[in-house]
Amino acid sequence: MNGRIPARARAVACSSLSPPVSFARFRRVHPASHDMTDVTHRDFLAIPDFSRAELIALFDLAERMRRGEYQKKPLAGKTLAMIFMKASTRTRVSFEVGTYQLGGHALFLSPRDVQLGRGEPIADTARVLSRYVDGIMIRTFAHQDVEELARYADVPVINGLTDLLHPCQILADILTIRQHLGGYEGKKVAWIGDGNNMANSWINAAYRLGFELRLACPEGYDPDAATLKRAQSAAKVTVTRDPREAIAGAHVVNTDVWASMGQEEEQKTREKAFAGYQVDGRLMKGAARDAIFLHCLPAHRGEEVAAEVIDGPQSRVWDEAENRLHVQKAVMAALMGNVAL
């Protein structure tokens, strides 16, 4: 009888629609607990895990945090475990700093610090960490691993990145659009390049928020088919092979590296496939006059983007990087700190 209820698990309202690859999960605490109260919590694995109304409230909270208008400490006395099976600069720093600013403490766990890389089942790691911490953020390869972690954890799980999705980054991108363009309503977003986790998360955002999204991807590098099909039932989302078609009149132009982490051996093949997909000054001329350029970073100047664009007057990549901090603080405040959306 030495089991315990996670100290600060809280209930948050469930999203009205569920994504094809993940669900906002609600579950009872470990049956060995002394107190069998129905304590529940929520995970954030994909953008549609929040309803449209919740996302708007989340952006409003993140904007207050960005402006320095939010001084509360909803994570006081709480701990976030950060599992990094993939290395990162922005994800680690933004989550660690954000946890501290909200009054909590973050633990960095590399593959050398956890047993996942040495054969311990994900379910066991989830159960053990749930007895120590109040939330888990994981950045890894297989999306199924994050889903399994969330399935067995008794504390909120946040997807810091998988090969399929990168939801926190897209929340930061949309906050940047609100900051510089006043909002995403009526705006056209162009994605140029690989149909990767960023592209899939943009598609999820369009599905939930309803803005127009155009993706230009080389043949063989399309986004996830199920994610795309669902989004096209609720928003104007199109895929083309022509970057000029995608960028025509766009208010937001976005791209990413051609070979993501773990794809380095494909670099030469991808360079050939993505020839003509570089976002340069000439391509940007086809966008709206007030268009902004976004990139999740790190960037390879001279490959997916020209230096004249990412370092030019239309670039908002540094605000975009900063906004990771603010949106993730809002997510943690809602999931771990019982801040209502």
N, C-alpha and C positions, 0 to 999 in steps of 0.2 A: 504493500500500500504506500509506496514512496513516489507514485506518480503525482503530477500536479497539473492544474490548468495553466496554460500560457498566461503570464501575469496580466497582460493588457490586451488580449484579443477582443475585438469589438465587431459589432454588426454594422454593415453598410448596405443600403438598398441595392437590390439586384438589377442589372441591366435588363431591359425589356427584350432585347434581341441577343442571340448567341452567335459567335463567329464559328466558321467551319473548323477551325484548328484549335480553339481553346474556349473555355467557358469561365465565367465568373463563378468561382466555386464556394459553396457554403457547406460546412460540415460540423458535426459535434466534436467536442474535445475527446481526448483519449479516454477510453472506457475505464481505465484504471484510476481515474481521478477521484479524489475524495468527494468533490462537489459535482453532481451530475447535471448541473444547470446547463441548459442548451446555449452554450456560448459559441458564437459563430464569427467568421471573418470572411474577408474577400481577397482575391488575388487580382493582379493586373498582368496578364500575359499578352493581350492584344487590345488595340484601340476600341473595338466594339464591346469589350468587357464593361465599358461605361456607356450609358445612354447619351443621346445628344444633349439633353438638359444637364446631365452630370458633367460632360466635357466642357460645356460653356461655363458652368460654375467653377470647374477646375482651372480653366484659363483665367477667369476673374480672380481667383485666389492667387494664382501664379503671378498675375500682373500686380496685385497688391504687394506681393513679396518682392517683385522686381523693383518696384518704386520705393521700397523700404517702409511701406505702410503697415506691414504685419510684423508684430514684435512678440507674439505668443510663442511658448515653448511646448508644443503638444507632444514632443518626444522626450520630455524630461524623464530621466531614469530608465529610458528604453534603449535597446541595443539592436542594431541592424547587422546581420551577417552578410558579407559581400563575397560571393564565390566567383572567382575569375578563372575559368578554364581557358578563356581567351584574354590576352593582355589588352590593356586600354589605358589611355591618358585621361580623356574627358569623362568616361564613365566612372572611373575610380575617384577622381578628384571631386567631381560634382556630387556624387552620392555621399562621399565621406564629409565634405565640407557642409553639404546640405543637412546631413544628420546632426552635425555639431551645432549648426545655426538654429536648429529646431530644439536644441537641448539634449539631444541623445548622443550615443556613442556608436561608432562603426568599426567592425572587425574585418580586416582584409584577409581573405583566405585564398591562397594560390593553389594550384594543383599539388604543390608540395605540402600544403597545410591540411588538406582534406584527404580522405581515403578513396574518393571517387576514382582517381586515376590508378588505384591499386586494387580495384575489384569490389569495393564495398557497394552493395546495392543502393541505388538512389533513395529508395524507400526508407532504408535504415538511416541514411544521412538526414533525411527530412525529419524523421521521428526524433532523432537525437538533438538536432539543432533546435527543434521546437521546444525542447525542455530548457534551453539556455537563453534564447533570444526572442525578440518581439516581432521580427520580420526578416525575410531573406531576399536579397537581390542576387540574381545569378546571370552571368554573361558566359555563354557556352556555344557549342556547335549545334547539336541536334535539338530541334524544338520539342521533340518528344521527351527529352530529358527534363525540360522545364515543366512540361505538363505532368510528368510523373512526380517530380519534386513537389509541385503544388497539390497533387492528389493525396499525398501522404503527410504533408506538413500541417501542423495545427496553428500556424501563424501565416500572415500574408506573404505571398511570394510575388516578387516584381521581376519582370523580364527585362534584364539589362541589355540583351541582344541574343538572338539565335541566328542560325543560317536562314531561317524562314522570315523572321520578323525583327524589327527594331522600333518598337512603339514609342519609347521615351524620346528618341530623336525626333520623330515626326511631331510629337506634342510640342517640342521645342521649336520646330520649324513653323508650326502654325501660330505659336505665340509670337514669333518673329514677324510673321505676316500681319498679325493684329497690330503689332508695335509700329510697323512702317507703312502699312497700307490701310489700316483702320479695320481690317477684318477680312475674312475669306469669302463672305457672301458676294456672289456675282463675279468672283475672280476666276481666272483660268490658270491652272497650274500645269507646267510642262516638266516631264521627267525625261532626261536624255541619257541613255546608256543601258546598263545591265538591269534585267528584271529581277533584281535581288531582294534582300530583306527590306531595304529602304523602299524600293518600288512597291513591294507587297504591302508595306505599312501605309504608304501614301494611298493605295487603293482602299485599304480598310478605313482610312480617314475620310475619303470621298464617299464611301458607302454610308458612314455614320453621319457626316456633316452635309453632304449633298452638293459640294462644289464640283466644277468641271475639271477633269484630269485627263491629260493626254500623255501617253508614254511612247517614246520612240526607242525601240529595242531592235538589235540585229536579229536575224532569223536564228533560232536555236537558243536565244537568251531571253525568252518571254517570261513574264511574271507567273506566279502560281495560278494555274487554270481555275481551281475552285474558288479562290479568293477573288479573282477577276470576274467570274460569272456571277457571283453573288452581288458584287458591287454594281455591276451593270443593270441589276434589277432595281436599283434605287438611285443611281446617279449617272451622269454622262461621263463614262470612262471608256476611252478608246486606246487601241494600240496600233502604231504605225511603224513602218520601216524608215520613214523619212523624218529626220530631225527638224527640217524646216517646216513641215506640216504640223508637227507637235508644238513648235515654239511660236507659230504665227499668232500674234496678238496676245500672247501669254503675259500674265502679270507677275508670275513667279517661275523662275527657271532653276531647275535642280538637277544635280548629277552626283556621281560617286565614282570611286576608283574602278577601273576595269577588272582588276583582279583583287578580290577581297582576301582577308587573312585565311590561309588554308588553301588558296588557289594559286599560289606563287608559281607552281610548275606549269600552269596554263597561261602564263604571262604572254609569251610570244604568240600563241594561238589567238588569244584574246585581242592582242594589239592588231592583228590582221582583221579579225571579225568586227572590231569597233572603229576601224578606219572610217573617217567621215562623221564620227559621233563626238568629236571634240567641241566643247562649248567655247567658241572664240568670239572676238568682237564682231566678225561678219555675221555669225549666226545670231548673236544677241540683237542685231539690228532688226530682226524680224519680230521681236517681242514688242510688247506695249512700251510706250515711251517711258513710263514710270516703273518699268519692270525691275524686280530685284533678283539677285542671284544668290542661291544657297548651295552649300556643300557641307556634308556632315563631318568631313575631315577624318584622317589626314588626306591631303590633296597631292596629286602628282602633276605639277605644272608642266605643260607641254604634252600631256597625255589626254586625260578626260576634260581638262580645262586649261585655257591659255592664261598666262600670268596677267595679261591685260584685263581679263575679266575678274578673276578672283581677287586681284589687288586693285581693281578699278572702282569707280564711283558707284556702280550699281551693286557691288558686293555687300552682303550683310552677314558674312560668315562669322565674324567675331561676336556680333550680337547673338547670332544663332547658337554659337558655342556657349556663351554665357547663359542663355535661356535654358540649357539643359539643367542647370542648377535650380532655376526657379520652378520649372514644371515638375521636376522630380521631388522637390520639397513639397509641392502641392499634393502629389501622389502619396508621398509618405505620410503627410499630415492627415489625409483622408483615410488611408488604409491602416496605418499604425497608431495614429493619434486621435481617432474618433472625431475628426473635424467634418461636419456635415457638408455635403455638396448640394 
